[in-house]
Amino acid sequence: MLITRIITALVILPVVFIALFSFPNWAWDLFTLAITLVACWEWSRFCRLSRSSASVFFIVSLAGSAVVFFAYLGMTPLTFATIALVGFIASALFWLMVAPVWLANTWRPEGSIGTWVVAFTGWVVIFPTWFAFLMLHDLGPWMLLSFALIVWVADIAAYFVGKSVGKRKLAPSISPGKTIEGAAGGLIGVGVYFFVWQQLVGSAAARGEDWARELSSHGWLLFGMFMLLGVVSIVGDLFESWMKRGVGMKDSSSLLPGHGGILDRIDALTSTLPLAGLYLLVMQKL
């Protein structure tokens, strides 16, 4: 399993980094569109939809994706900025208010209405993440990577701390492997990352890089945002775990050997990147 994970990572990471740093906007739009549609397909498996209903779900997802794709390229009357803002607000409301209550009550939507509640939730989870991929990339690949690294640092730190000293379960009915000590270690890791990142960004700002100068001007408010995103990344991870547990799945799919599916790789990004996007839009208005 470990060898498979390593081989898959060695294949995927160069592709992602080439796309991130080399693709023009239209190609990045198309690349992330593919990720979005695969994520929608995987989410449809959480919904217990009939075959015909799953087809409807995917067709609606595809139609919505087409609108966003062309709006991003400036080819529709509806602007991408408007779409992104609405999506980010919906995402923030969900992750800060709805998801914590959903998880605390270990709610499983039942019946036909519950099925479509889960389906609609998938759009709220997935589409704003795509908007954030696009908006943050427009501000600079390093801007996107800076916020994505919060999730990866938190995850790695939580894993090692949890393995070393973790005893008290964080959410045993949702993800038995996660511990309170691991979660605390993940947040400490995010704090350390912020101060290391701050030094590197200071150098980039001194060289006149716009994305770095913008973030450097936020001061300690940005530290608070980093920590909030670290917390919300845990919620995103737990929520996807709960969705999988509800349908008896270990992975969202087997698309990535050794890693599961797309949702397994971006679960915490779905809760953090849209909030980062909303934060930056608000800061630009202040």
Disulfide bonds with the S-S distance in Angstrom:
none
